[in-house]
Amino acid sequence: MENKLIILLVIILGAIAIAQLVRVYELSSKMRKTGEHEVSSRDNNLNAKLLLGFVISLFASFVYLMVEYGWTGRGVAASTQGQEIDWLLNLNLVIVIAVFFLTNFLLFFFAYKYVKRPGVPAFYYPHNNKLEMLWTVVPACVLAVIIILGLKSWNNLTGESPEDAIRVELFSKQFDWTARYAGKDNILGKYDYKLTTDNNELALMTTNTIDSSIRLMIEGPNGIKNIQKVLNKRDTVLSDSVTGVLKTDLSRKERLLRLLVQMKNNHSKGVDNYAWDDIIQKDTLVLCKGKDYEFNFRSKDVIHSAYFMHFRAQINTVPGMTTRTKFKPIYTTEEMREKMNDSKFNYILMCNKICGGAHYKMKMIVVVKNEVDYKSWMASKAKETFKDKYFPAVAPMAAAAPMADTTKTISK
């Protein structure tokens, strides 16, 4: 409280002092019998020198900050794509700095050199075609170079991944990330949102998950049979609003059930293995140094933005569609800790889109290992595939029975 009072008093006294100085200046002007609009040559020369001193101090402080705190503050790029992006950003920064120094030097130097002098009128110079051409053509050429190089980098970043690139899916939802590795076949299993259940959060498509979803849709705690049972109870009186909600829910689930049955009829068991061998990783994303990666992104709820700061990669994750990006890590976590001189450093995947109240904690640790350690880690996950760990053993539904039950259920 005392500190705040002292600060307030200092501010008030400072304002009073400035007001008194302004008053003294006005009185001195009256004593000299000069108007406030009149500026003496002495004042002009002083202002010109101050402007020159200001631009010199500005340039000196700018250079000092760059030397003291680094060229850009981005740190070392940890991927081959990141190095390309950094090169392009550095080129842009060099151009911007050159323009900054040139234009500000000319602005302040001309204010110093051409300060008003008694008896010397200002020279009226309204137009010059050569100058107009110069400051139109030169910026246009510079921008053309930047745009062409930018498009080249963009095409490299968004083009097809190498055939041997490791496929990984990153599934986003409020407020965490889930990684899914493609397994030994390096093919990510298919998915469909209608297959989302407690034991199949990523909605992966297999014969078993389809059967399980159909069973839950019919016989689950909030399934069609239970809703019909509530609506058909003779000893319970339901309000119109509750009845309307139940009928709407029943209609929606019956439509979903028909779609699931259609999915089952069109599904081929031959693609089940694409999903069964996928490895789902919730706590840490583990990558291998020197390997190309293709990342596919999905969102369960709202738009998120996957941001790999050190790999210079960012892309939005959008509900209802798959987005993708790629990069190749070039430094392990341990190597990066040495470069950053930080024993606690970790790569990180963050959400760079404000996606809700707990957006600030939506992140995932990324660990980059050398090839030997990475293969060892993958070997440790051999018995933690989607089939082994996340899907319970459920007997397949009979071919005819589910269809018969489904028909009866829908027709009720």
C-alpha positions as a Markdown table, in Angstrom:
| # | Residue | x | y | z |
|---|---|---|---|---|
| 1 | Met | 0.0 | 0.0 | 0.0 |
| 2 | Glu | 2.8 | 2.4 | 0.9 |
| 3 | Asn | 4.6 | 1.7 | -2.4 |
| 4 | Lys | 1.5 | 2.5 | -4.3 |
| 5 | Leu | 1.0 | 5.7 | -2.4 |
| 6 | Ile | 4.6 | 6.8 | -3.1 |
| 7 | Ile | 4.3 | 6.0 | -6.9 |
| 8 | Leu | 1.1 | 8.0 | -7.0 |
| 9 | Leu | 2.8 | 11.0 | -5.3 |
| 10 | Val | 5.7 | 10.8 | -7.7 |
| 11 | Ile | 3.3 | 10.8 | -10.7 |
| 12 | Ile | 1.4 | 13.8 | -9.3 |
| 13 | Leu | 4.6 | 15.8 | -8.5 |
| 14 | Gly | 6.0 | 15.0 | -11.9 |
| 15 | Ala | 2.8 | 16.3 | -13.6 |
| 16 | Ile | 3.1 | 19.5 | -11.5 |
| 17 | Ala | 6.7 | 19.9 | -12.4 |
| 18 | Ile | 6.0 | 19.6 | -16.1 |
| 19 | Ala | 3.2 | 22.1 | -15.9 |
| 20 | Gln | 5.5 | 24.6 | -14.1 |
| 21 | Leu | 8.2 | 24.1 | -16.7 |
| 22 | Val | 5.7 | 24.8 | -19.5 |
| 23 | Arg | 4.6 | 27.9 | -17.6 |
| 24 | Val | 8.2 | 29.1 | -17.2 |
| 25 | Tyr | 8.8 | 28.6 | -21.0 |
| 26 | Glu | 5.7 | 30.7 | -21.8 |
| 27 | Leu | 6.9 | 33.5 | -19.5 |
| 28 | Ser | 10.4 | 33.5 | -20.9 |
| 29 | Ser | 8.9 | 33.7 | -24.4 |
| 30 | Lys | 6.9 | 36.8 | -23.4 |
| 31 | Met | 10.0 | 38.4 | -21.9 |
| 32 | Arg | 11.9 | 37.8 | -25.2 |
| 33 | Lys | 8.9 | 39.3 | -27.0 |
| 34 | Thr | 8.6 | 36.3 | -29.3 |
| 35 | Gly | 5.5 | 34.3 | -30.3 |
| 36 | Glu | 5.1 | 30.6 | -29.5 |
| 37 | His | 5.0 | 29.9 | -33.3 |
| 38 | Glu | 8.4 | 31.4 | -33.8 |
| 39 | Val | 11.3 | 29.0 | -33.7 |
| 40 | Ser | 14.9 | 30.3 | -33.4 |
| 41 | Ser | 17.8 | 29.0 | -35.5 |
| 42 | Arg | 19.4 | 27.9 | -32.3 |
| 43 | Asp | 16.3 | 25.7 | -31.5 |
| 44 | Asn | 16.3 | 24.4 | -35.0 |
| 45 | Asn | 19.9 | 23.4 | -34.9 |
| 46 | Leu | 19.5 | 21.8 | -31.5 |
| 47 | Asn | 16.5 | 19.7 | -32.7 |
| 48 | Ala | 18.4 | 18.6 | -35.8 |
| 49 | Lys | 21.3 | 17.4 | -33.7 |
| 50 | Leu | 19.0 | 15.7 | -31.3 |
| 51 | Leu | 17.3 | 13.9 | -34.2 |
| 52 | Leu | 20.7 | 12.7 | -35.6 |
| 53 | Gly | 21.7 | 11.6 | -32.1 |
| 54 | Phe | 18.4 | 9.7 | -31.7 |
| 55 | Val | 18.8 | 7.7 | -34.9 |
| 56 | Ile | 22.4 | 6.8 | -34.0 |
| 57 | Ser | 21.2 | 5.6 | -30.5 |
| 58 | Leu | 18.3 | 3.8 | -32.2 |
| 59 | Phe | 20.6 | 1.9 | -34.5 |
| 60 | Ala | 23.1 | 1.2 | -31.7 |
| 61 | Ser | 20.4 | -0.2 | -29.4 |
| 62 | Phe | 19.0 | -2.3 | -32.2 |
| 63 | Val | 22.4 | -3.9 | -32.9 |
| 64 | Tyr | 23.1 | -4.4 | -29.2 |
| 65 | Leu | 19.8 | -6.2 | -28.7 |
| 66 | Met | 20.5 | -8.5 | -31.6 |
| 67 | Val | 24.0 | -9.3 | -30.3 |
| 68 | Glu | 22.8 | -9.8 | -26.8 |
| 69 | Tyr | 19.6 | -11.8 | -27.3 |
| 70 | Gly | 20.3 | -13.5 | -30.7 |
| 71 | Trp | 19.5 | -13.0 | -34.3 |
| 72 | Thr | 15.8 | -13.8 | -34.1 |
| 73 | Gly | 15.0 | -15.6 | -30.8 |
| 74 | Arg | 13.5 | -18.6 | -32.6 |
| 75 | Gly | 16.3 | -20.9 | -31.5 |
| 76 | Val | 17.7 | -23.8 | -33.6 |
| 77 | Ala | 15.4 | -25.4 | -36.1 |
| 78 | Ala | 15.1 | -29.1 | -35.3 |
| 79 | Ser | 13.9 | -30.4 | -38.7 |
| 80 | Thr | 15.0 | -30.2 | -42.3 |
| 81 | Gln | 11.8 | -28.4 | -43.2 |
| 82 | Gly | 12.3 | -26.0 | -40.3 |
| 83 | Gln | 15.8 | -25.1 | -41.6 |
| 84 | Glu | 14.3 | -24.2 | -45.0 |
| 85 | Ile | 11.6 | -22.1 | -43.3 |
| 86 | Asp | 14.3 | -20.4 | -41.1 |
| 87 | Trp | 16.4 | -19.6 | -44.2 |
| 88 | Leu | 13.4 | -17.9 | -45.9 |
| 89 | Leu | 12.5 | -16.1 | -42.7 |
| 90 | Asn | 16.1 | -14.9 | -42.3 |
| 91 | Leu | 16.1 | -13.7 | -45.9 |
| 92 | Asn | 12.9 | -11.7 | -45.2 |
| 93 | Leu | 14.4 | -10.3 | -42.0 |
| 94 | Val | 17.6 | -9.2 | -43.8 |
| 95 | Ile | 15.5 | -7.3 | -46.3 |
| 96 | Val | 13.4 | -5.7 | -43.6 |
| 97 | Ile | 16.4 | -4.7 | -41.6 |
| 98 | Ala | 18.2 | -3.2 | -44.6 |
| 99 | Val | 15.0 | -1.2 | -45.5 |
| 100 | Phe | 14.7 | -0.2 | -41.8 |
| 101 | Phe | 18.3 | 1.1 | -41.6 |
| 102 | Leu | 18.2 | 2.8 | -45.0 |
| 103 | Thr | 14.8 | 4.6 | -44.7 |
| 104 | Asn | 15.4 | 5.7 | -41.1 |
| 105 | Phe | 18.9 | 6.9 | -41.8 |
| 106 | Leu | 17.7 | 9.0 | -44.8 |
| 107 | Leu | 14.7 | 10.4 | -42.8 |
| 108 | Phe | 16.8 | 11.6 | -39.8 |
| 109 | Phe | 19.9 | 12.5 | -41.8 |
| 110 | Phe | 17.9 | 14.8 | -44.1 |
| 111 | Ala | 16.2 | 16.4 | -41.1 |
| 112 | Tyr | 19.7 | 17.2 | -39.8 |
| 113 | Lys | 21.3 | 18.2 | -43.2 |
| 114 | Tyr | 18.5 | 20.3 | -44.4 |
| 115 | Val | 17.6 | 22.1 | -41.2 |
| 116 | Lys | 16.0 | 25.5 | -41.8 |
| 117 | Arg | 18.5 | 28.3 | -42.1 |
| 118 | Pro | 17.8 | 32.0 | -42.1 |
| 119 | Gly | 17.3 | 33.4 | -45.6 |
| 120 | Val | 17.3 | 30.0 | -47.3 |
| 121 | Pro | 13.8 | 29.2 | -48.8 |
| 122 | Ala | 12.5 | 25.6 | -49.0 |
| 123 | Phe | 12.9 | 24.0 | -52.4 |
| 124 | Tyr | 9.6 | 22.8 | -54.0 |
| 125 | Tyr | 10.2 | 19.4 | -55.6 |
| 126 | Pro | 6.8 | 17.9 | -56.5 |
| 127 | His | 7.5 | 15.1 | -58.9 |
| 128 | Asn | 10.3 | 13.0 | -60.5 |
| 129 | Asn | 9.5 | 10.1 | -62.9 |
| 130 | Lys | 12.8 | 8.4 | -62.3 |
| 131 | Leu | 12.3 | 8.4 | -58.5 |
| 132 | Glu | 8.7 | 7.1 | -58.9 |
| 133 | Met | 9.9 | 4.3 | -61.1 |
| 134 | Leu | 12.8 | 3.5 | -58.7 |
| 135 | Trp | 10.6 | 3.1 | -55.6 |
| 136 | Thr | 8.0 | 1.2 | -57.5 |
| 137 | Val | 10.1 | -1.3 | -59.5 |
| 138 | Val | 12.6 | -2.1 | -56.7 |
| 139 | Pro | 10.0 | -3.1 | -54.1 |
| 140 | Ala | 8.1 | -5.0 | -56.7 |
| 141 | Cys | 11.2 | -7.0 | -57.7 |
| 142 | Val | 12.0 | -7.7 | -54.0 |
| 143 | Leu | 8.5 | -8.9 | -53.3 |
| 144 | Ala | 8.5 | -11.1 | -56.4 |
| 145 | Val | 11.6 | -12.8 | -55.2 |
| 146 | Ile | 10.1 | -13.3 | -51.7 |
| 147 | Ile | 6.8 | -14.7 | -53.1 |
| 148 | Ile | 8.5 | -17.1 | -55.5 |
| 149 | Leu | 10.8 | -18.5 | -52.8 |
| 150 | Gly | 7.8 | -18.7 | -50.5 |
| 151 | Leu | 5.8 | -20.6 | -53.0 |
| 152 | Lys | 8.7 | -23.0 | -53.6 |
| 153 | Ser | 9.0 | -23.7 | -49.8 |
| 154 | Trp | 5.2 | -24.0 | -49.5 |
| 155 | Asn | 5.1 | -26.6 | -52.3 |
| 156 | Asn | 7.9 | -28.6 | -50.6 |
| 157 | Leu | 6.0 | -28.5 | -47.3 |
| 158 | Thr | 2.6 | -29.5 | -48.7 |
| 159 | Gly | 3.8 | -32.0 | -51.4 |
| 160 | Glu | 3.7 | -35.7 | -51.2 |
| 161 | Ser | 5.7 | -37.4 | -48.5 |
| 162 | Pro | 8.3 | -40.0 | -49.3 |
| 163 | Glu | 7.0 | -43.5 | -49.7 |
| 164 | Asp | 9.0 | -44.7 | -46.6 |
| 165 | Ala | 7.7 | -41.8 | -44.4 |
| 166 | Ile | 6.3 | -43.0 | -41.1 |
| 167 | Arg | 2.6 | -42.3 | -40.9 |
| 168 | Val | 1.3 | -40.9 | -37.6 |
| 169 | Glu | -2.2 | -39.6 | -36.8 |
| 170 | Leu | -2.7 | -36.9 | -34.1 |
| 171 | Phe | -6.2 | -36.8 | -32.8 |
| 172 | Ser | -7.2 | -33.6 | -31.0 |
| 173 | Lys | -10.0 | -32.9 | -28.6 |
| 174 | Gln | -10.6 | -30.5 | -25.7 |
| 175 | Phe | -8.0 | -30.5 | -24.2 |
| 176 | Asp | -5.5 | -33.1 | -25.1 |
| 177 | Trp | -3.7 | -35.0 | -28.0 |
| 178 | Thr | -3.7 | -38.7 | -28.9 |
| 179 | Ala | -1.1 | -40.1 | -31.2 |
| 180 | Arg | -1.7 | -43.1 | -33.4 |
| 181 | Tyr | 1.2 | -44.9 | -35.1 |
| 182 | Ala | 0.5 | -46.8 | -38.3 |
| 183 | Gly | 2.1 | -50.0 | -37.0 |
| 184 | Lys | 4.3 | -52.5 | -38.9 |
| 185 | Asp | 2.4 | -52.1 | -42.2 |
| 186 | Asn | 2.8 | -48.3 | -42.0 |
| 187 | Ile | -0.9 | -47.9 | -43.1 |
| 188 | Leu | -3.3 | -46.1 | -40.8 |
| 189 | Gly | -6.5 | -48.0 | -40.2 |
| 190 | Lys | -9.8 | -46.5 | -41.5 |
| 191 | Tyr | -12.1 | -44.7 | -39.1 |
| 192 | Asp | -15.7 | -43.4 | -39.0 |
| 193 | Tyr | -17.1 | -41.1 | -36.3 |
| 194 | Lys | -20.2 | -43.3 | -35.9 |
| 195 | Leu | -18.0 | -46.0 | -34.4 |
| 196 | Thr | -16.9 | -43.8 | -31.4 |
| 197 | Thr | -17.4 | -45.7 | -28.2 |
| 198 | Asp | -15.7 | -45.7 | -24.8 |
| 199 | Asn | -13.2 | -48.3 | -25.9 |
| 200 | Asn | -12.8 | -46.9 | -29.4 |
| 201 | Glu | -12.3 | -43.2 | -28.8 |
| 202 | Leu | -10.6 | -42.8 | -32.2 |
| 203 | Ala | -13.5 | -44.5 | -34.0 |
| 204 | Leu | -11.3 | -47.0 | -35.8 |
| 205 | Met | -13.1 | -49.3 | -38.3 |
| 206 | Thr | -12.9 | -53.1 | -37.9 |
| 207 | Thr | -15.5 | -55.8 | -38.1 |
| 208 | Asn | -15.5 | -56.0 | -34.3 |
| 209 | Thr | -15.8 | -52.3 | -33.7 |
| 210 | Ile | -18.7 | -52.2 | -36.1 |
| 211 | Asp | -20.5 | -55.1 | -34.4 |
| 212 | Ser | -19.8 | -53.5 | -31.0 |
| 213 | Ser | -21.2 | -50.2 | -32.1 |
| 214 | Ile | -24.4 | -51.9 | -33.5 |
| 215 | Arg | -24.8 | -53.8 | -30.2 |
| 216 | Leu | -24.4 | -50.7 | -28.1 |
| 217 | Met | -26.8 | -48.7 | -30.3 |
| 218 | Ile | -29.4 | -51.4 | -29.8 |
| 219 | Glu | -28.8 | -52.8 | -26.3 |
| 220 | Gly | -26.6 | -50.2 | -24.6 |
| 221 | Pro | -27.7 | -48.2 | -21.5 |
| 222 | Asn | -29.0 | -45.4 | -23.7 |
| 223 | Gly | -29.7 | -47.7 | -26.7 |
| 224 | Ile | -32.8 | -48.0 | -28.8 |
| 225 | Lys | -34.4 | -50.9 | -26.8 |
| 226 | Asn | -34.2 | -49.0 | -23.5 |
| 227 | Ile | -35.6 | -45.8 | -25.1 |
| 228 | Gln | -38.5 | -47.8 | -26.6 |
| 229 | Lys | -39.0 | -49.4 | -23.2 |
| 230 | Val | -39.3 | -46.1 | -21.5 |
| 231 | Leu | -41.7 | -44.7 | -24.1 |
| 232 | Asn | -43.9 | -47.9 | -24.0 |
| 233 | Lys | -44.3 | -48.0 | -20.2 |
| 234 | Arg | -47.9 | -47.8 | -19.3 |
| 235 | Asp | -47.4 | -47.1 | -15.6 |
| 236 | Thr | -45.3 | -44.0 | -16.1 |
| 237 | Val | -46.5 | -40.6 | -17.3 |
| 238 | Leu | -44.0 | -38.5 | -19.2 |
| 239 | Ser | -44.3 | -34.8 | -19.9 |
| 240 | Asp | -44.5 | -33.7 | -23.5 |
| 241 | Ser | -41.1 | -32.2 | -23.4 |
| 242 | Val | -39.4 | -35.4 | -22.1 |
| 243 | Thr | -41.4 | -37.5 | -24.6 |
| 244 | Gly | -40.2 | -35.1 | -27.4 |
| 245 | Val | -36.6 | -35.4 | -26.4 |
| 246 | Leu | -36.8 | -39.2 | -26.2 |
| 247 | Lys | -38.5 | -39.5 | -29.6 |
| 248 | Thr | -35.9 | -37.2 | -31.2 |
| 249 | Asp | -33.1 | -39.3 | -29.6 |
| 250 | Leu | -34.7 | -42.5 | -30.8 |
| 251 | Ser | -35.1 | -41.2 | -34.3 |
| 252 | Arg | -31.5 | -40.1 | -34.5 |
| 253 | Lys | -30.2 | -43.5 | -33.2 |
| 254 | Glu | -32.4 | -45.4 | -35.6 |
| 255 | Arg | -30.8 | -43.5 | -38.5 |
| 256 | Leu | -27.4 | -44.1 | -37.1 |
| 257 | Leu | -28.2 | -47.8 | -36.7 |
| 258 | Arg | -29.2 | -48.0 | -40.3 |
| 259 | Leu | -26.0 | -46.4 | -41.4 |
| 260 | Leu | -24.0 | -48.8 | -39.1 |
| 261 | Val | -25.8 | -51.8 | -40.7 |
| 262 | Gln | -25.0 | -50.5 | -44.1 |
| 263 | Met | -21.4 | -50.0 | -43.1 |
| 264 | Lys | -21.2 | -53.6 | -41.9 |
| 265 | Asn | -22.6 | -54.9 | -45.1 |
| 266 | Asn | -20.1 | -52.9 | -47.2 |
| 267 | His | -17.1 | -53.6 | -44.9 |
| 268 | Ser | -14.3 | -55.9 | -45.9 |
| 269 | Lys | -12.5 | -57.9 | -43.2 |
| 270 | Gly | -9.3 | -57.6 | -45.2 |
| 271 | Val | -8.8 | -54.0 | -44.0 |
| 272 | Asp | -9.2 | -54.9 | -40.3 |
| 273 | Asn | -5.4 | -55.5 | -39.8 |
| 274 | Tyr | -4.7 | -51.9 | -40.9 |
| 275 | Ala | -6.3 | -50.8 | -37.7 |
| 276 | Trp | -5.5 | -53.7 | -35.4 |
| 277 | Asp | -1.7 | -53.1 | -35.5 |
| 278 | Asp | -2.0 | -49.4 | -34.9 |
| 279 | Ile | -0.3 | -48.2 | -31.7 |
| 280 | Ile | -2.2 | -45.5 | -29.7 |
| 281 | Gln | 0.0 | -43.3 | -27.5 |
| 282 | Lys | -1.6 | -40.8 | -25.1 |
| 283 | Asp | 1.2 | -39.3 | -23.0 |
| 284 | Thr | 4.2 | -38.7 | -25.3 |
| 285 | Leu | 4.8 | -38.5 | -29.0 |
| 286 | Val | 8.1 | -40.4 | -29.7 |
| 287 | Leu | 9.9 | -39.8 | -33.0 |
| 288 | Cys | 13.1 | -41.0 | -34.7 |
| 289 | Lys | 15.9 | -38.8 | -35.7 |
| 290 | Gly | 16.6 | -38.7 | -39.5 |
| 291 | Lys | 13.2 | -40.3 | -40.4 |
| 292 | Asp | 10.6 | -38.6 | -42.6 |
| 293 | Tyr | 7.2 | -38.3 | -40.9 |
| 294 | Glu | 3.7 | -37.7 | -42.3 |
| 295 | Phe | 1.2 | -36.4 | -39.8 |
| 296 | Asn | -2.5 | -36.7 | -40.3 |
| 297 | Phe | -4.7 | -34.6 | -38.0 |
| 298 | Arg | -8.3 | -35.0 | -36.9 |
| 299 | Ser | -10.4 | -33.0 | -34.4 |
| 300 | Lys | -13.3 | -34.4 | -32.4 |
| 301 | Asp | -14.9 | -31.1 | -31.3 |
| 302 | Val | -13.6 | -27.7 | -32.3 |
| 303 | Ile | -10.9 | -26.2 | -34.5 |
| 304 | His | -7.5 | -26.7 | -32.8 |
| 305 | Ser | -4.0 | -25.9 | -34.2 |
| 306 | Ala | -1.1 | -28.3 | -34.0 |
| 307 | Tyr | 2.0 | -26.3 | -33.4 |
| 308 | Phe | 5.5 | -27.9 | -33.3 |
| 309 | Met | 7.5 | -24.8 | -32.4 |
| 310 | His | 11.0 | -26.3 | -32.7 |
| 311 | Phe | 10.2 | -28.2 | -35.9 |
| 312 | Arg | 8.6 | -25.0 | -37.5 |
| 313 | Ala | 5.4 | -26.9 | -38.3 |
| 314 | Gln | 1.8 | -25.7 | -37.7 |
| 315 | Ile | -1.5 | -26.7 | -39.1 |
| 316 | Asn | -5.2 | -26.5 | -38.1 |
| 317 | Thr | -7.1 | -29.6 | -37.1 |
| 318 | Val | -10.7 | -29.2 | -38.3 |
| 319 | Pro | -13.7 | -31.3 | -37.3 |
| 320 | Gly | -15.0 | -33.4 | -40.2 |
| 321 | Met | -11.8 | -33.4 | -42.3 |
| 322 | Thr | -8.2 | -34.6 | -42.3 |
| 323 | Thr | -5.3 | -32.2 | -42.5 |
| 324 | Arg | -1.7 | -33.2 | -42.9 |
| 325 | Thr | 1.9 | -31.9 | -42.6 |
| 326 | Lys | 5.3 | -33.5 | -42.7 |
| 327 | Phe | 8.8 | -33.0 | -41.3 |
| 328 | Lys | 12.1 | -34.9 | -40.6 |
| 329 | Pro | 13.6 | -34.4 | -37.1 |
| 330 | Ile | 17.4 | -33.8 | -37.3 |
| 331 | Tyr | 18.3 | -33.6 | -33.6 |
| 332 | Thr | 17.5 | -35.9 | -30.7 |
| 333 | Thr | 16.1 | -34.5 | -27.5 |
| 334 | Glu | 19.5 | -35.0 | -25.8 |
| 335 | Glu | 21.3 | -33.2 | -28.7 |
| 336 | Met | 18.9 | -30.3 | -28.5 |
| 337 | Arg | 19.4 | -30.0 | -24.8 |
| 338 | Glu | 23.1 | -29.5 | -25.4 |
| 339 | Lys | 22.5 | -27.0 | -28.1 |
| 340 | Met | 20.0 | -25.1 | -25.9 |
| 341 | Asn | 22.2 | -25.5 | -22.8 |
| 342 | Asp | 19.1 | -26.7 | -20.9 |
| 343 | Ser | 19.1 | -30.1 | -19.3 |
| 344 | Lys | 15.3 | -29.9 | -18.8 |
| 345 | Phe | 14.5 | -29.0 | -22.4 |
| 346 | Asn | 11.7 | -31.0 | -24.2 |
| 347 | Tyr | 10.2 | -30.7 | -27.6 |
| 348 | Ile | 6.5 | -30.0 | -27.3 |
| 349 | Leu | 3.3 | -30.1 | -29.4 |
| 350 | Met | 0.9 | -27.3 | -28.4 |
| 351 | Cys | -2.5 | -26.1 | -29.5 |
| 352 | Asn | -2.0 | -22.6 | -31.1 |
| 353 | Lys | -5.8 | -21.9 | -31.4 |
| 354 | Ile | -7.9 | -20.7 | -28.5 |
| 355 | Cys | -10.2 | -23.7 | -28.2 |
| 356 | Gly | -11.8 | -23.3 | -24.8 |
| 357 | Gly | -11.3 | -22.6 | -21.1 |
| 358 | Ala | -8.5 | -25.1 | -20.6 |
| 359 | His | -6.7 | -24.3 | -23.9 |
| 360 | Tyr | -3.6 | -23.3 | -22.0 |
| 361 | Lys | -2.9 | -26.9 | -20.9 |
| 362 | Met | -3.5 | -28.6 | -24.2 |
| 363 | Lys | 0.0 | -29.9 | -25.0 |
| 364 | Met | 2.0 | -33.1 | -25.6 |
| 365 | Ile | 5.6 | -33.8 | -24.9 |
| 366 | Val | 7.6 | -34.9 | -28.0 |
| 367 | Val | 10.7 | -37.0 | -27.6 |
| 368 | Val | 13.1 | -37.6 | -30.5 |
| 369 | Lys | 15.3 | -40.6 | -30.1 |
| 370 | Asn | 18.2 | -42.0 | -32.2 |
| 371 | Glu | 17.3 | -45.0 | -34.4 |
| 372 | Val | 18.5 | -47.7 | -32.0 |
| 373 | Asp | 16.5 | -46.3 | -29.1 |
| 374 | Tyr | 13.5 | -45.7 | -31.3 |
| 375 | Lys | 13.5 | -49.3 | -32.6 |
| 376 | Ser | 13.8 | -50.5 | -29.0 |
| 377 | Trp | 10.8 | -48.3 | -28.0 |
| 378 | Met | 8.7 | -49.5 | -30.9 |
| 379 | Ala | 9.6 | -53.1 | -29.9 |
| 380 | Ser | 8.3 | -52.4 | -26.4 |
| 381 | Lys | 5.0 | -51.4 | -27.9 |
| 382 | Ala | 4.5 | -54.6 | -29.9 |
| 383 | Lys | 1.9 | -55.9 | -27.4 |
| 384 | Glu | 0.2 | -52.6 | -27.0 |
| 385 | Thr | -1.6 | -52.4 | -30.3 |
| 386 | Phe | -5.2 | -51.3 | -30.7 |
| 387 | Lys | -6.3 | -54.9 | -30.8 |
| 388 | Asp | -4.2 | -56.0 | -27.7 |
| 389 | Lys | -4.8 | -53.0 | -25.5 |
| 390 | Tyr | -7.8 | -51.0 | -26.4 |
| 391 | Phe | -10.5 | -53.3 | -27.7 |
| 392 | Pro | -12.0 | -55.9 | -25.4 |
| 393 | Ala | -12.5 | -59.5 | -26.7 |
| 394 | Val | -16.0 | -59.5 | -28.1 |
| 395 | Ala | -17.6 | -62.4 | -29.9 |
| 396 | Pro | -18.5 | -61.5 | -33.5 |
| 397 | Met | -22.2 | -61.0 | -34.1 |
| 398 | Ala | -23.9 | -63.7 | -36.2 |
| 399 | Ala | -24.4 | -62.7 | -39.8 |
| 400 | Ala | -28.2 | -63.1 | -39.8 |
| 401 | Ala | -29.2 | -62.5 | -36.2 |
| 402 | Pro | -28.1 | -58.8 | -36.0 |
| 403 | Met | -29.9 | -58.0 | -39.2 |
| 404 | Ala | -33.1 | -59.7 | -38.0 |
| 405 | Asp | -32.9 | -58.0 | -34.6 |
| 406 | Thr | -32.1 | -54.7 | -36.2 |
| 407 | Thr | -35.1 | -54.9 | -38.5 |
| 408 | Lys | -37.4 | -55.7 | -35.6 |
| 409 | Thr | -36.0 | -52.9 | -33.5 |
| 410 | Ile | -36.4 | -50.3 | -36.2 |
| 411 | Ser | -39.9 | -51.5 | -37.1 |
| 412 | Lys | -41.2 | -51.2 | -33.6 |
